[in-house]
Amino acid sequence: MQAIEYRRATPSDAAGVVRLMSDPQVFAGLMQTPYPGLDSWRKRLEQQIEQQDGLHLLAIEAGEVIGSAGIHGNGFLLRRRHAAGLGICVAHERQGQGVGSEMMRRLLDWADNWAGFLRIELNVYVDNERAIALYRRCGFVMEGTHRAHALRDGAYVDTYSMARFHPNPPRVPSE
């Protein structure tokens, strides 16, 4: 097994991201539509770089994208600039081997120490036990259940809303 490289995604990574998210076993845990388009992902990655309100990380092993994770702010929403959304996926054959944990560690370090986000939020399918366990280990807590929140394979399914607050929010130094 080769060393895993963790780095910021670029538009040239779009094909690898599409390959990862097209795997039916990975796709089952995502809230996106099937058959992600290469051009749309390339544009999305370009926009993320231009907007500078988030971080999209990749885990790459032997030249293949085995993980994709991002934290993205609410940029233009003045009253929601303290909050960001999180999404993550890991290649099915690499799940449970620490790839997701390392990506989360890096993303949350960036969010806490460099981006100034107070709140990180996500939605997860109620039956995605492995992801829920990862989020809990990273400090996320349940905030509620969204009934029939997403259409998955012809059936409406519930999702949990989870969030994590900055464990030690920065303070203004006193004089």
Steps between C-alpha positions, in 0.01 A plus 500: 500500500639840401496809720186708477538860386252751641470825306265771377292402197557680170288505182737243346383253769141499372531163322627331817221650710240386244646146500482485880145634521379278216572180696154367598623407849633851557211670326247329729615722788492827306211742455589579141340375182655207311744539214693806611618700201867563434445856377275590793758371749779687323295822523411429862867459593587822313227689688618367835848636433363837384258542791763424764235418760584136551744216462457193280753229588584182315665182620709355219667161496698365205361783285136416578258717696390284795338776704336836448392735777410863522393778730326787328380825649182693441698795359232738384261434791613763749327346801627147421867574440593331828364167371620259233375179345703181486496208258726197476529172313761225502552216252306197618807276522681760716217568746577412861877541447549853632476693172178675601630570850816662364303710251266615777796583727656716230173672404404578858849631578466736204148604602597560864842659464497677165148561371328625814189285471306461823257234375545212255180327390404200289219263411545124499268212413365343820621156387859611430630371833868509407482870404296588809762331721779697327316828546438428868868420554576840346272683744179525298168465681150421377276802461196342343345268246380614158211277397496393133789739443655334195392277215734200482450219251127570463419537871490800730741461789562687823821680584651625821617855540830508688723788602826569676593823670856628518640336815690812608380808306762772459475794736612858457808551718448730796723802544 
